[in-house]
Amino acid sequence: MAKRKKNGKKRIITLPCRVAKMLDLPEEGFEFVLKMTMLGNEYIVIENHRGIYEFFEHNISLLSDSGTVKISGENLVLRETDSDRLYITGNIKGINIE
């Protein structure tokens, strides 16, 4: 089942998402939900991403089920990465999800 966003694009609503909403459960327990934890502007952990799209010292772009996540800043460094989690340090100036 799909719903239309304001910009006219379709958004897919999956069965687990519908069940979570019906049962009033937090969606963060599901694997497909993007989760970002930030400590100040120097450290961020991103979980449930789908891969690195671009990596530069001043910006990092990631793929996710929510869209493309763009992190901008200075001296950005990937400290640790595994299949679905990234640890990024640096002077983080902004985060944008498109």
N, C-alpha and C positions, 0 to 999 in steps of 0.2 A: 504494500500500500504506500502511496506517495502523497505528500502534501506539497503545495506550492509555497515557496518563499516569496518575500516581497519583491525580489528582483526577478521573479518569473522562473527561476530554476527550480527543478524538482529536488526534494530532499527525501531520501529513502528512510522510512521508519521501520526498523527491524522488529521482529517478534520479541527478542529479549528486551528491547527498549520499551515496547508497549506493555509487556508484563511488569517491568520495573515500575512504570508509571501507575498501572492499575493497582499494584500492591503497595504503592507508596514506599518503594525501596530506593536507596541511594544508587544512582547509576554508576558511581565510581567503582563499584565492585565488579562491573563487567569489563571484559578485556578491550572492548572497542572504544571506550571513552578515554579521551585524551586527558591526562592529569599532569599539571605543572605545579611544582612546589618551588617557591623562590625565597631565598634568604637575603634580605636587603636588595642591593642591585649588583651583588658580586657573585652569586651562586644560584643556579637553577637546575632542578632535576625534572626531566620530561619523561613520562611513562606512556606506553601504548602508542608510540609513534610507528610509522610504517617505513621509515628510512630517511637517510640524509639526501637532500636534493642538491644543495649547494653548501660549500664551506669556505668562508674567507675570514680574515682576521676581524673584519668589521661587521659581518653579517653571516648568519647561518639560517638556511631554509630546510625545513623538515616536512615530510609528507605525513598526513594523518587522516583518519576517517572524518575529521571535522574540517579538513581543508589543508592548505599550506600554512605552516607556522613559520613566521619570519622573526628572527631574533636579531636585533641590531645593538651595536655597542662598540667598545674598544677592547683590544687585546683578548678577544674571545678564544677560549681554548677548550677542546673536548678533553676532559680529564679522564673520563671512563665511559665506555659504551658497551652495551650488550644487545641482544636481539630486539628488545622493546624499551630500553631505558638509556637515557643519556645524562651525563653530568657535565654541565658547562660552567666555566668560571670566566671572569673578566668584569669589565665595567658595563653592565647591561643597561642600555638606554631605552629600549622599547621592545614590545612583543606585539605582533600583529597576526591575526588568523584570517586568511582570505579564502 
